[in-house]
Amino acid sequence: MQTQRPFRVVIIFLVLAIIGVAFIPRLNVNFTPTTSTPVLTINYRLDNASPDIVERLATSPLENALSQIEGTNKIESTSSYNSGFIRMTFDKDSDMEFRKFEVNAIIRNIYKKLPENLSYPRVEQSGGEQQADEQRSAILMYSINGPYAPFKLEGDVNEFIRKPLGEIKDIHSIEISGGSPLQITVDFDAPSLLRYGLSKGSISQALTSFSNAVYAGLAKTPSGQQFFLKTTSQIPDISSLEQTEITRIDGKPVYLSDVAKVYVEEQEPRSYQRINGKNAVYMSVYARSSVNKVVLADEIKQKIESLKAGLPSGIDVRLENDDTEFLREEMDKIYIRTGLSIGILVLFIFLINRNVRYLFTLFLGIIVNLCITAIILYA
């Protein structure tokens, strides 16, 4: 039994070391810490109300309704003269997009039960992975030029490059700049507006309500899962938009086509970008906050190289900036310093003990401990 225990210990540490080696490429490599506690803040106003009235009529009902959201670590609230706010803190690994969606849905359901002069609560997000992603610069920036109009070139980049890159899960977002996208233009007919007694503001309000998001409610699955449903109005074509009802006069509907012309055109360019006399657009790739950016950058480069063969003729893709180059240089310095430190330590111990077996055991122990540290860092 005594001879089996050391063998079992060696096997356990060997397995942990192998797991640690597998986790090394998944470690977050960045210059500064990126973790921050995700927080949602709900602000509202209740005019001509003292703190105790705000607390009783607004803060308390909202806080009780919001406390049912899973993953909430802490809820803090403050009621003051004419206003109040609720601060909700969540777990670091919470899906804040879904949590914010839940909060908005709950507020929508309970708002009709609150005082009529209470302003609609405004939900703001701070901290968490999303905010860290928004504050981060692009890890890679490419220039794409071709013999096409900017909007056509941007469309090809979206179709042949951006969509395939979207399959890489560690990419947070891809932004394309320099193109002139298409837009839907509504050209009002002034005499028609006067004839129907309409203004541009009333038409804009009707178009806004046509495309606004609507929270349909809560759906429950047989397994007990809950999903909040959000619907938006989509514009299938121009003719459907032209049939948008603006108002009714004497029971007869007035459509957008009665007072305006609707057509698609290219937006007016804010700037012109060309490379070697050809129109160009720039594509910036942003990484998620908790990924190894060096590994991700290599994966993106390989993907783009494989996509070049399928691009339309005349399109040229060039890497303009690699934000991971400096990071690679610093990591190489760390590798050299770490290797020298371990080498000096091993040499010093060898000169003292003159025992190769002891030296090998010590060196192997250092490597195993570093691998186990990778597991702890990843967790």
C-alpha positions as CSV (number, residue, x, y, z in Angstrom):
1,M,0.0,0.0,0.0
2,Q,2.9,2.4,0.8
3,T,4.4,1.9,-2.7
4,Q,1.1,2.5,-4.4
5,R,0.4,5.9,-2.8
6,P,3.3,7.8,-4.4
7,F,2.4,6.3,-7.8
8,R,-1.2,7.5,-7.4
9,V,0.0,11.0,-6.4
10,V,2.3,11.1,-9.5
11,I,-0.5,10.1,-11.8
12,I,-2.9,12.7,-10.3
13,F,-0.3,15.5,-10.7
14,L,0.5,14.3,-14.2
15,V,-3.2,14.4,-15.2
16,L,-3.5,17.9,-13.7
17,A,-0.4,19.0,-15.6
18,I,-1.9,17.8,-18.9
19,I,-5.1,19.6,-18.2
20,G,-3.2,22.7,-17.4
21,V,-1.3,22.5,-20.7
22,A,-4.7,22.3,-22.5
23,F,-5.9,25.4,-20.8
24,I,-2.9,27.6,-21.6
25,P,-4.2,28.7,-25.1
26,R,-7.5,29.6,-23.5
27,L,-6.0,32.0,-21.0
28,N,-6.9,35.7,-21.3
29,V,-3.8,37.6,-22.6
30,N,-4.1,41.3,-22.1
31,F,-2.1,44.3,-20.6
32,T,-4.7,45.3,-18.0
33,P,-7.4,43.4,-16.0
34,T,-10.7,43.4,-17.7
35,T,-13.1,41.9,-15.1
36,S,-15.6,44.3,-13.6
37,T,-18.9,43.7,-11.8
38,P,-21.9,44.0,-14.1
39,V,-24.5,46.5,-12.8
40,L,-27.9,47.6,-14.0
41,T,-29.2,51.0,-12.7
42,I,-32.9,51.9,-12.9
43,N,-33.6,55.7,-12.7
44,Y,-37.1,57.3,-12.4
45,R,-38.8,60.5,-11.3
46,L,-41.9,61.2,-9.4
47,D,-42.6,64.9,-9.3
48,N,-43.7,66.8,-6.2
49,A,-43.1,63.7,-4.0
50,S,-41.2,63.4,-0.7
51,P,-38.7,60.5,-0.2
52,D,-41.1,58.4,1.8
53,I,-43.8,58.7,-1.0
54,V,-41.2,57.8,-3.7
55,E,-40.2,54.8,-1.6
56,R,-43.8,53.6,-1.0
57,L,-45.3,54.3,-4.4
58,A,-42.3,53.6,-6.8
59,T,-39.1,52.2,-5.3
60,S,-40.7,49.4,-3.2
61,P,-43.0,48.0,-5.9
62,L,-40.1,48.1,-8.5
63,E,-37.6,46.5,-6.1
64,N,-40.0,43.7,-5.1
65,A,-40.7,42.9,-8.8
66,L,-37.0,43.0,-9.8
67,S,-35.8,40.8,-6.9
68,Q,-37.2,37.7,-8.7
69,I,-34.5,37.9,-11.4
70,E,-32.0,35.1,-11.1
71,G,-28.3,35.8,-10.8
72,T,-28.8,39.0,-8.8
73,N,-26.1,39.4,-6.1
74,K,-27.4,42.6,-4.5
75,I,-30.1,45.2,-4.9
76,E,-29.7,48.7,-3.5
77,S,-32.2,51.5,-3.7
78,T,-32.3,55.1,-2.9
79,S,-35.4,57.3,-2.7
80,S,-35.0,61.1,-2.6
81,Y,-37.1,64.1,-3.3
82,N,-38.9,63.7,-6.7
83,S,-36.7,60.8,-7.8
84,G,-35.2,57.5,-7.0
85,F,-32.9,54.7,-8.4
86,I,-32.3,51.0,-8.0
87,R,-28.9,49.5,-8.4
88,M,-28.7,45.7,-9.3
89,T,-25.4,43.9,-9.1
90,F,-25.0,40.5,-11.0
91,D,-22.6,37.6,-11.2
92,K,-19.6,38.3,-13.4
93,D,-20.5,35.5,-15.8
94,S,-24.2,36.7,-16.2
95,D,-25.6,37.3,-19.7
96,M,-26.2,41.0,-19.3
97,E,-28.1,41.4,-22.5
98,F,-30.7,38.9,-21.3
99,R,-30.7,40.4,-17.8
100,K,-31.4,43.8,-19.2
101,F,-34.1,42.4,-21.3
102,E,-35.7,40.8,-18.3
103,V,-35.6,44.0,-16.3
104,N,-37.2,46.0,-19.2
105,A,-39.9,43.4,-19.5
106,I,-40.7,43.4,-15.8
107,I,-40.8,47.2,-15.7
108,R,-43.2,47.2,-18.7
109,N,-45.6,44.8,-17.0
110,I,-45.6,46.7,-13.6
111,Y,-45.5,50.2,-15.0
112,K,-49.3,50.4,-15.5
113,K,-49.8,49.7,-11.8
114,L,-47.5,52.6,-10.7
115,P,-48.6,56.3,-10.3
116,E,-49.5,58.0,-13.5
117,N,-47.1,60.9,-13.0
118,L,-44.1,58.5,-12.5
119,S,-41.7,58.8,-15.4
120,Y,-40.9,55.6,-17.3
121,P,-37.9,54.0,-15.5
122,R,-34.7,54.2,-17.6
123,V,-32.3,51.2,-17.4
124,E,-28.6,51.7,-17.8
125,Q,-25.8,49.2,-17.8
126,S,-22.3,49.6,-16.5
127,G,-19.4,47.2,-15.9
128,G,-19.3,43.6,-17.0
129,E,-17.9,42.1,-20.2
130,Q,-20.0,44.2,-22.5
131,Q,-18.6,47.5,-21.2
132,A,-15.1,46.1,-21.3
133,D,-15.6,45.1,-24.9
134,E,-16.9,48.6,-25.8
135,Q,-13.8,50.2,-24.3
136,R,-11.3,47.9,-26.1
137,S,-9.5,48.8,-29.4
138,A,-9.6,46.6,-32.5
139,I,-7.1,43.7,-32.4
140,L,-6.9,43.7,-36.2
141,M,-7.6,46.2,-38.9
142,Y,-7.8,45.4,-42.6
143,S,-8.1,47.7,-45.7
144,I,-10.2,46.3,-48.6
145,N,-10.1,48.1,-51.9
146,G,-11.7,47.3,-55.3
147,P,-12.9,48.9,-58.5
148,Y,-16.5,49.3,-57.2
149,A,-18.7,52.0,-55.7
150,P,-18.2,52.2,-51.9
151,F,-21.6,50.8,-51.1
152,K,-21.1,47.9,-53.5
153,L,-17.6,47.2,-52.0
154,E,-19.0,47.3,-48.5
155,G,-21.7,44.9,-49.5
156,D,-19.1,42.4,-50.9
157,V,-17.1,42.7,-47.7
158,N,-20.1,41.9,-45.6
159,E,-21.0,38.9,-47.8
160,F,-17.6,37.4,-48.5
161,I,-15.6,38.3,-45.4
162,R,-17.7,39.5,-42.5
163,K,-20.2,36.7,-42.5
164,P,-17.6,33.9,-42.6
165,L,-15.6,35.6,-39.8
166,G,-18.8,35.6,-37.7
167,E,-18.4,31.9,-37.3
168,I,-15.5,32.5,-35.0
169,K,-17.1,32.6,-31.5
170,D,-14.5,34.7,-29.7
171,I,-15.0,37.7,-32.0
172,H,-17.1,40.3,-30.2
173,S,-17.9,42.5,-33.2
174,I,-16.7,43.5,-36.7
175,E,-17.1,47.1,-37.9
176,I,-16.8,48.3,-41.4
177,S,-16.0,52.0,-42.1
178,G,-15.4,54.1,-45.2
179,G,-18.4,52.9,-47.2
180,S,-21.6,54.7,-48.1
181,P,-24.5,52.5,-47.2
182,L,-27.9,52.7,-48.8
183,Q,-30.7,54.5,-47.2
184,I,-34.5,54.9,-47.5
185,T,-35.3,58.5,-48.3
186,V,-38.8,60.0,-47.7
187,D,-39.3,63.1,-49.8
188,F,-42.3,65.0,-48.6
189,D,-44.7,66.8,-50.9
190,A,-45.5,70.1,-49.3
191,P,-48.8,70.8,-51.0
192,S,-50.1,67.3,-50.0
193,L,-49.1,68.0,-46.3
194,L,-51.1,71.2,-46.4
195,R,-54.1,69.5,-48.0
196,Y,-54.2,66.8,-45.3
197,G,-53.2,69.1,-42.5
198,L,-50.1,67.0,-41.6
199,S,-46.6,67.9,-40.5
200,K,-43.3,66.2,-40.9
201,G,-43.3,65.5,-37.1
202,S,-46.5,63.6,-37.3
203,I,-45.3,61.5,-40.2
204,S,-42.0,60.8,-38.4
205,Q,-43.9,59.7,-35.3
206,A,-46.0,57.3,-37.4
207,L,-42.9,55.8,-39.0
208,T,-41.2,55.5,-35.6
209,S,-44.2,53.6,-34.1
210,F,-44.2,51.4,-37.1
211,S,-40.7,50.1,-36.5
212,N,-40.6,50.2,-32.7
213,A,-39.8,47.1,-30.6
214,V,-42.7,45.5,-28.7
215,Y,-42.4,43.2,-25.7
216,A,-44.9,40.5,-26.4
217,G,-44.8,39.0,-22.9
218,L,-43.5,35.9,-21.1
219,A,-43.4,32.3,-22.5
220,K,-42.8,29.2,-20.4
221,T,-41.6,25.9,-21.7
222,P,-42.7,22.5,-20.3
223,S,-39.3,22.2,-18.6
224,G,-39.9,25.4,-16.6
225,Q,-37.7,27.7,-18.6
226,Q,-38.9,31.3,-19.1
227,F,-38.3,33.5,-22.1
228,F,-39.3,37.1,-22.7
229,L,-40.5,37.7,-26.2
230,K,-39.5,40.8,-28.2
231,T,-41.0,41.6,-31.6
232,T,-40.1,44.3,-34.1
233,S,-41.8,45.4,-37.3
234,Q,-39.7,44.6,-40.4
235,I,-39.9,46.4,-43.7
236,P,-40.0,43.8,-46.4
237,D,-39.9,46.3,-49.3
238,I,-40.5,49.9,-50.3
239,S,-44.1,49.3,-51.3
240,S,-45.0,48.1,-47.8
241,L,-43.5,51.2,-46.3
242,E,-45.5,53.4,-48.7
243,Q,-48.7,51.7,-47.4
244,T,-48.0,52.8,-43.8
245,E,-51.1,54.5,-42.5
246,I,-50.3,58.0,-41.3
247,T,-53.7,59.1,-40.1
248,R,-57.4,58.9,-40.9
249,I,-59.5,61.8,-42.3
250,D,-63.3,61.3,-42.3
251,G,-62.7,57.6,-41.8
252,K,-60.5,57.3,-44.8
253,P,-56.9,56.3,-44.3
254,V,-54.0,58.5,-45.5
255,Y,-51.0,56.5,-46.5
256,L,-47.4,57.6,-46.7
257,S,-47.5,57.4,-50.5
258,D,-50.2,60.1,-50.5
259,V,-47.9,62.7,-49.0
260,A,-44.4,61.6,-49.9
261,K,-42.1,59.7,-52.3
262,V,-40.2,56.8,-50.9
263,Y,-37.0,55.5,-52.7
264,V,-33.6,54.0,-52.0
265,E,-30.4,55.9,-52.6
266,E,-26.8,55.9,-51.5
267,Q,-26.0,58.0,-48.4
268,E,-24.0,61.2,-49.0
269,P,-20.3,60.2,-48.3
270,R,-18.8,61.8,-45.2
271,S,-15.3,61.1,-46.5
272,Y,-13.6,59.5,-49.4
273,Q,-11.0,56.7,-49.0
274,R,-8.9,55.3,-51.8
275,I,-5.8,53.0,-52.0
276,N,-3.8,53.1,-55.3
277,G,-6.7,55.0,-57.0
278,K,-9.4,52.4,-55.9
279,N,-12.2,52.9,-53.5
280,A,-11.5,51.4,-50.1
281,V,-13.2,50.4,-46.9
282,Y,-11.7,49.5,-43.5
283,M,-12.7,46.5,-41.4
284,S,-11.9,46.4,-37.7
285,V,-12.2,43.2,-35.7
286,Y,-12.8,43.4,-31.9
287,A,-12.2,40.5,-29.5
288,R,-14.2,39.5,-26.4
289,S,-12.8,40.5,-23.1
290,S,-11.9,37.1,-21.8
291,V,-10.1,35.4,-24.7
292,N,-6.5,34.9,-25.7
293,K,-6.1,37.6,-28.3
294,V,-2.8,36.3,-29.7
295,V,-4.5,32.9,-30.6
296,L,-7.6,34.6,-31.9
297,A,-5.6,37.0,-34.1
298,D,-3.8,34.0,-35.7
299,E,-7.1,32.3,-36.3
300,I,-8.6,35.3,-37.9
301,K,-5.6,35.8,-40.2
302,Q,-5.7,32.1,-41.3
303,K,-9.5,32.5,-42.0
304,I,-9.0,35.6,-44.1
305,E,-6.2,34.0,-46.1
306,S,-8.5,31.1,-46.9
307,L,-11.3,33.5,-47.9
308,K,-9.2,35.5,-50.4
309,A,-9.5,32.8,-53.0
310,G,-13.3,33.2,-53.1
311,L,-13.4,37.0,-53.3
312,P,-14.7,38.8,-56.5
313,S,-12.0,39.8,-58.9
314,G,-10.2,43.1,-58.3
315,I,-10.7,43.1,-54.5
316,D,-7.5,43.3,-52.5
317,V,-7.3,42.7,-48.7
318,R,-4.4,44.0,-46.7
319,L,-3.6,43.9,-43.0
320,E,-3.0,47.5,-41.8
321,N,-2.7,47.1,-38.1
322,D,-2.1,44.2,-35.7
323,D,-2.7,45.2,-32.1
324,T,-1.2,41.9,-30.9
325,E,2.3,42.5,-32.2
326,F,3.4,44.5,-29.2
327,L,1.8,41.9,-27.0
328,R,3.7,39.1,-28.8
329,E,7.0,41.0,-28.2
330,E,6.3,41.5,-24.5
331,M,5.3,37.8,-24.2
332,D,8.6,36.8,-25.9
333,K,10.5,38.9,-23.3
334,I,8.6,37.2,-20.5
335,Y,9.4,33.7,-21.9
336,I,13.1,34.6,-22.1
337,R,13.2,36.0,-18.6
338,T,11.3,33.0,-17.2
339,G,13.6,30.6,-19.0
340,L,16.7,32.4,-17.7
341,S,15.3,32.5,-14.2
342,I,14.5,28.7,-14.2
343,G,17.9,28.0,-15.8
344,I,19.8,30.0,-13.2
345,L,17.9,28.3,-10.4
346,V,18.5,24.8,-11.8
347,L,22.2,25.6,-12.3
348,F,22.6,26.9,-8.8
349,I,20.9,23.8,-7.3
350,F,23.1,21.5,-9.4
351,L,26.3,23.2,-8.3
352,I,25.2,22.7,-4.6
353,N,23.8,19.1,-4.7
354,R,25.6,17.5,-7.7
355,N,22.6,15.2,-8.0
356,V,21.0,14.9,-11.4
357,R,18.0,12.8,-10.2
358,Y,17.2,15.4,-7.6
359,L,17.6,18.2,-10.1
360,F,15.3,16.5,-12.6
361,T,12.7,16.0,-9.9
362,L,12.8,19.6,-8.9
363,F,12.7,20.9,-12.5
364,L,9.7,18.6,-13.3
365,G,7.9,19.8,-10.1
366,I,8.3,23.4,-11.3
367,I,6.8,22.6,-14.7
368,V,3.9,20.7,-13.1
369,N,3.2,23.6,-10.7
370,L,3.1,26.1,-13.6
371,C,0.7,23.9,-15.5
372,I,-1.6,23.6,-12.4
373,T,-1.4,27.4,-12.1
374,A,-2.8,27.7,-15.6
375,I,-5.9,25.8,-14.4
376,I,-6.4,28.2,-11.5
377,L,-6.0,31.2,-13.7
378,Y,-8.5,29.8,-16.2
379,A,-11.0,29.1,-13.5
